[in-house]
């Protein structure tokens, strides 16, 4: 319950900070979008790892920043080579996010099933 409260508090503070953050110029929107997708992928992956009892804060923290930076670098390289790597990266991140969400969903359904069996 404590982790859910902390998560909701972090989400709320992120939303509030987002309202006061400066506007990103259009030129950098692809880079910001890909960095957000990479970071979101890391967060959902950490949640999935937590459900499997394999979460490691060091792996999460390094992956959160390194994945975002590498995704930005690949997007920049793709633009320099006139290859639309951005679309492929978004597709891969969305695929990974849905895969991790399916792991979380299965865990939650199994957990609810176990709780129902205990109450009967």
C-alpha positions in Angstrom: 0.0 0.0 0.0 2.9 2.3 0.8 4.5 1.8 -2.6 1.1 2.6 -4.3 0.9 5.9 -2.3 4.5 6.8 -3.2 3.8 6.0 -6.9 0.7 8.2 -7.0 2.5 11.0 -5.2 5.3 10.8 -7.8 2.8 10.9 -10.7 1.0 13.8 -9.2 4.2 15.8 -8.6 5.3 15.0 -12.2 2.0 16.3 -13.6 2.3 19.5 -11.5 5.9 20.0 -12.6 4.9 19.4 -16.2 2.5 22.4 -16.1 5.3 24.7 -15.0 8.1 23.3 -17.2 9.2 25.3 -20.2 7.8 24.4 -23.6 10.1 22.2 -25.7 10.8 23.6 -29.2 9.3 21.7 -32.1 12.8 20.7 -33.4 13.4 18.6 -30.3 10.0 17.0 -30.0 11.1 13.7 -31.5 14.0 13.4 -29.0 11.8 14.2 -26.0 9.1 11.8 -27.2 11.6 8.9 -27.6 13.2 9.7 -24.2 9.8 9.6 -22.6 8.9 6.3 -24.2 12.3 4.8 -23.1 11.8 6.1 -19.6 8.2 4.8 -19.5 9.4 1.4 -20.8 11.9 1.3 -17.9 9.2 2.1 -15.4 6.8 -0.5 -16.6 9.7 -3.0 -16.8 10.6 -2.3 -13.2 7.0 -2.8 -12.2 7.0 -6.2 -14.0 10.3 -7.1 -12.4 8.8 -6.2 -9.0 5.9 -8.5 -9.5 8.4 -11.3 -10.3 10.5 -10.5 -7.3 13.5 -9.7 -9.5 13.6 -5.9 -9.1 17.0 -4.3 -8.6 17.2 -0.5 -8.1 20.6 -0.2 -9.6 19.5 -1.9 -12.8 16.4 0.3 -12.9 18.2 3.5 -12.3 20.9 2.8 -14.9 18.4 1.5 -17.5 16.1 4.5 -17.0 18.8 7.0 -18.0 21.0 5.0 -20.3 18.0 3.7 -22.3 16.6 7.2 -22.8 20.0 8.6 -23.8 20.8 5.7 -26.2 17.3 6.1 -27.8 17.9 9.8 -28.3 21.4 9.1 -29.9 19.9 6.5 -32.2 17.2 8.9 -33.2 19.8 11.6 -34.0 21.9 9.1 -36.0 18.8 8.0 -37.9 18.0 11.6 -38.8 21.6 12.2 -39.9 21.4 9.1 -42.1 17.9 10.0 -43.3 16.5 6.8 -41.8 13.3 6.9 -39.8 14.6 5.0 -36.8 12.2 7.1 -34.6 9.1 5.1 -35.7 10.8 1.8 -35.3 12.0 2.7 -31.8 8.4 3.8 -30.8 7.1 0.5 -32.1 9.6 -1.5 -30.1 9.0 0.5 -26.9 5.2 0.1 -27.2 5.7 -3.7 -27.8 7.9 -4.0 -24.7 5.4 -1.9 -22.7 2.5 -4.1 -23.7 4.5 -7.2 -23.0 5.4 -6.0 -19.5 1.8 -5.0 -18.9 0.7 -8.5 -19.7 3.1 -9.8 -17.1 1.7 -7.4 -14.5 -1.8 -8.3 -15.5 -1.2 -12.0 -15.1 0.4 -11.4 -11.7 -2.5 -9.3 -10.5 -5.1 -11.9 -11.7 -3.2 -14.7 -10.0 -2.9 -12.6 -6.8 -6.6 -11.9 -6.9 -7.4 -15.6 -7.5 -5.2 -16.6 -4.5 -7.0 -14.1 -2.3 -10.4 -15.4 -3.3 -9.3 -19.0 -2.5 -8.1 -17.9 1.0 -11.4 -16.2 1.8 -13.4 -19.3 0.8 
